[in-house]
Amino acid sequence: MSLRYLDIFPLIQKYQVKPKKSLGQNFLVDPNGLNKVLQAAKVSSDDTVLEIGAGLGSLTYLLAQQSRQVVAVELDPRLIAPLREALAGFTNVTICEGDMLKLSPDVLIDAERYVVVANIPYYITSALIRHLLEAEHKPTRMVLTVQEEVAERILARDGKMSLLALSVQVYGKPELQARIPAGCFFPPPKVDSAVLSIELYVEPLIPVDSLDMFFELVHAGFSQKRKTLRNTLAAGLGKSPAWVETLLVAAGIDPQRRAETLSMQEWKQLVEAYQQLS
């Protein structure tokens, strides 16, 4: 099927839309960039898509041509009228005005399985990912267009884990699908972007009933990144350094290491040791 592309510039002119820097509004308009996101999403005619940050509908317009249903969420009330006009020809698109951080996928999506596609600003990346991955009704796949630096942090290919990387990798496998130059957006951001896919595991790598403990340990471990785990965990957990040293040794971890050097498997060992000692 030959795809039809939406030209958003007549809409911008008609509705006098000025992208808001405070909302991180950079609309993806280049067909090559849009195709990269579409290919990463692997959407078929049987799929339901939750699109977050629909903007003026460039990507929504393409997703609607390839999927069974699109639920498009947009925060900015100024964009709802042009969005409705752009998508008026589709019967399989539902437009929802609201803040995704305050909305539940359970309410928005009635399909058993769904895919998330989102072009999200840096300042809500971590919060939004966590919100979606901790929802009762989780997506099967997430395709995120994020700043290149954020994608690298999530992938942690340099061997340095972060709170964000662990928060994602406990739920699914992130993969870099494509890079999108800044010039593909209107207005162009200051940095290039990356398309990241996250294929969710059937069950998290940490047992569900231990996830709160996992995040408690991770937050404590990264609270003072330059210090050793012996000291950061002691401060973060309100325990004595000696007790924490016993915990780390029981988990098979050198107390002098830093949080960023631990693998997911080692965090799992730490959770198990913490449960036994608590």
VOLODREN-816466 format. One line per field, with one value per residue (C-alpha): chain; residue in one letter; x, y, z. Coordinates in steps of 0.02 Angstrom, whole numbers, plus 50000, padded with zeros to 5 digits. Layout:
// VOLODREN-816466
mol <- c(A:...) .
type <- c(A:...) .
px <- c(X:...) .
py <- c(Y:...) .
pz <- c(Z:...) .
END
This chain:
// VOLODREN-816466
mol <- c(A:A:A:A:A:A:A:A:A:A:A:A:A:A:A:A:A:A:A:A:A:A:A:A:A:A:A:A:A:A:A:A:A:A:A:A:A:A:A:A:A:A:A:A:A:A:A:A:A:A:A:A:A:A:A:A:A:A:A:A:A:A:A:A:A:A:A:A:A:A:A:A:A:A:A:A:A:A:A:A:A:A:A:A:A:A:A:A:A:A:A:A:A:A:A:A:A:A:A:A:A:A:A:A:A:A:A:A:A:A:A:A:A:A:A:A:A:A:A:A:A:A:A:A:A:A:A:A:A:A:A:A:A:A:A:A:A:A:A:A:A:A:A:A:A:A:A:A:A:A:A:A:A:A:A:A:A:A:A:A:A:A:A:A:A:A:A:A:A:A:A:A:A:A:A:A:A:A:A:A:A:A:A:A:A:A:A:A:A:A:A:A:A:A:A:A:A:A:A:A:A:A:A:A:A:A:A:A:A:A:A:A:A:A:A:A:A:A:A:A:A:A:A:A:A:A:A:A:A:A:A:A:A:A:A:A:A:A:A:A:A:A:A:A:A:A:A:A:A:A:A:A:A:A:A:A:A:A:A:A:A:A:A:A:A:A:A:A:A:A:A:A:A:A:A:A:A:A) .
type <- c(M:S:L:R:Y:L:D:I:F:P:L:I:Q:K:Y:Q:V:K:P:K:K:S:L:G:Q:N:F:L:V:D:P:N:G:L:N:K:V:L:Q:A:A:K:V:S:S:D:D:T:V:L:E:I:G:A:G:L:G:S:L:T:Y:L:L:A:Q:Q:S:R:Q:V:V:A:V:E:L:D:P:R:L:I:A:P:L:R:E:A:L:A:G:F:T:N:V:T:I:C:E:G:D:M:L:K:L:S:P:D:V:L:I:D:A:E:R:Y:V:V:V:A:N:I:P:Y:Y:I:T:S:A:L:I:R:H:L:L:E:A:E:H:K:P:T:R:M:V:L:T:V:Q:E:E:V:A:E:R:I:L:A:R:D:G:K:M:S:L:L:A:L:S:V:Q:V:Y:G:K:P:E:L:Q:A:R:I:P:A:G:C:F:F:P:P:P:K:V:D:S:A:V:L:S:I:E:L:Y:V:E:P:L:I:P:V:D:S:L:D:M:F:F:E:L:V:H:A:G:F:S:Q:K:R:K:T:L:R:N:T:L:A:A:G:L:G:K:S:P:A:W:V:E:T:L:L:V:A:A:G:I:D:P:Q:R:R:A:E:T:L:S:M:Q:E:W:K:Q:L:V:E:A:Y:Q:Q:L:S) .
px <- c(50000:50066:50064:49994:50086:50014:50077:50059:50114:49943:49873:50008:49965:49776:49776:49925:50014:50180:50274:50299:50476:50410:50318:50466:50366:50469:50356:50428:50388:50519:50451:50615:50609:50426:50460:50597:50473:50342:50463:50517:50335:50300:50115:49994:49809:49769:49860:49795:49914:49925:50013:50077:50113:50015:50059:49983:49959:50103:50135:49954:49906:50025:49982:49797:49832:49920:49831:49661:49643:49744:49713:49806:49843:49891:49925:49915:49733:49786:49825:49662:49564:49699:49726:49541:49543:49698:49623:49442:49454:49489:49358:49488:49566:49515:49589:49610:49661:49757:49918:49973:50057:49884:49794:49783:49808:49672:49545:49609:49636:49505:49611:49703:49866:49929:50086:50146:50221:50282:50387:50420:50520:50672:50596:50459:50550:50591:50423:50322:50417:50395:50210:50178:50285:50202:50025:49914:49878:50055:50096:50183:50304:50354:50433:50502:50580:50695:50853:51003:51086:50931:50930:51113:51077:50936:51042:51191:51307:51457:51435:51374:51201:51086:50922:50835:50920:50873:50695:50674:50780:50690:50531:50596:50738:50783:50857:50915:50815:50868:50939:50844:50938:50875:50831:50689:50589:50499:50568:50736:50793:50972:51017:50984:50857:50850:50710:50712:50607:50571:50503:50420:50452:50301:50359:50485:50662:50631:50478:50327:50311:50494:50489:50458:50610:50712:50670:50704:50879:50911:50857:50966:51113:51107:51071:51256:51332:51513:51513:51532:51380:51428:51402:51259:51151:51184:51127:50982:50914:50948:51060:51234:51381:51427:51253:51259:51430:51358:51214:51330:51446:51294:51244:51419:51455:51611:51555:51680:51592:51478:51296:51327:51441:51311:51222:51037:51082:51182:51037:50928:51052:51051:50861:50864:50996:50900:50742:50837:50919:50771) .
py <- c(50000:50170:50286:50463:50596:50746:50922:51010:51182:51237:51188:51288:51439:51420:51396:51511:51375:51425:51275:51294:51270:51243:51087:51024:51039:50986:50910:50768:50818:50737:50581:50487:50519:50471:50310:50263:50274:50179:50038:50023:50014:49863:49907:49793:49806:49706:49823:49954:50100:50221:50374:50497:50674:50672:50854:50905:50726:50690:50519:50488:50508:50366:50254:50268:50199:50045:49999:49942:50086:50236:50323:50488:50583:50767:50881:51051:51109:51225:51074:50979:51075:51061:50879:50842:50927:50832:50664:50696:50567:50423:50326:50226:50372:50431:50597:50623:50789:50763:50731:50549:50551:50572:50452:50263:50150:50040:50179:50230:50058:49921:49802:49659:49703:49873:49963:50132:50257:50421:50573:50640:50786:50753:50817:50684:50536:50444:50478:50427:50265:50216:50263:50151:50006:50002:50013:49863:49855:49861:49880:49738:49858:50039:50143:50307:50453:50530:50634:50531:50552:50483:50331:50297:50308:50182:50062:50079:50007:50090:49973:50115:50081:50222:50233:50260:50110:49994:50061:50011:49853:49769:49770:49746:49743:49912:49922:50069:50065:50225:50398:50552:50714:50874:50943:50818:50914:51081:51180:51087:51044:51077:50892:50739:50608:50419:50294:50167:50010:49919:49742:49702:49537:49432:49453:49581:49517:49552:49460:49577:49563:49617:49767:49895:49829:49832:50015:50058:49983:50062:50236:50219:50157:50302:50437:50479:50409:50453:50356:50170:50059:50029:50213:50257:50109:50144:50324:50283:50136:50208:50061:50052:50035:49871:49799:49853:49774:49610:49629:49660:49516:49401:49456:49423:49607:49704:49842:49962:49958:50097:50077:50111:49958:49829:49723:49682:49508:49581:49695:49539:49454:49608:49605:49421:49451:49602:49498:49366:49491:49607) .
pz <- c(50000:49951:50101:50095:50195:50285:50253:50421:50363:50296:50467:50555:50450:50465:50654:50688:50785:50862:50934:51122:51182:51359:51297:51197:51036:50886:50755:50650:50470:50358:50267:50291:50478:50488:50393:50517:50661:50563:50520:50702:50759:50644:50646:50554:50512:50669:50789:50909:50934:51079:51010:51139:51083:50922:50885:50719:50660:50541:50616:50666:50483:50436:50583:50542:50368:50436:50598:50659:50783:50842:51007:50990:51152:51144:51292:51205:51184:51041:50933:50953:50819:50684:50733:50710:50541:50484:50533:50483:50344:50463:50562:50660:50755:50928:50985:51171:51247:51408:51502:51476:51646:51722:51606:51622:51470:51549:51517:51344:51266:51255:51150:51236:51150:51095:51038:51105:50983:51056:51014:51187:51258:51366:51527:51537:51458:51619:51703:51551:51522:51704:51699:51549:51606:51777:51708:51737:51550:51477:51293:51200:51118:51140:51003:51068:50976:51105:51114:51058:51228:51317:51202:51242:51428:51413:51309:51429:51296:51379:51528:51638:51705:51758:51853:51686:51603:51746:51751:51569:51559:51704:51597:51420:51294:51219:51045:50940:50777:50689:50708:50653:50616:50697:50525:50508:50639:50639:50721:50724:50901:50953:50955:50848:50899:50902:50877:51017:51026:51188:51172:51338:51426:51474:51655:51724:51759:51943:52015:52023:52212:52229:52112:52250:52341:52181:52149:52331:52316:52146:52203:52358:52255:52133:52262:52274:52114:52152:52316:52343:52363:52544:52582:52463:52516:52699:52680:52564:52664:52836:52882:52955:52834:52919:52889:52707:52686:52750:52625:52478:52521:52537:52361:52295:52263:52312:52434:52353:52184:52122:52072:51887:51873:51927:51797:51804:51866:52010:52059:52061:52176:52287:52298:52348:52481:52548:52565:52664:52782:52809) .
END
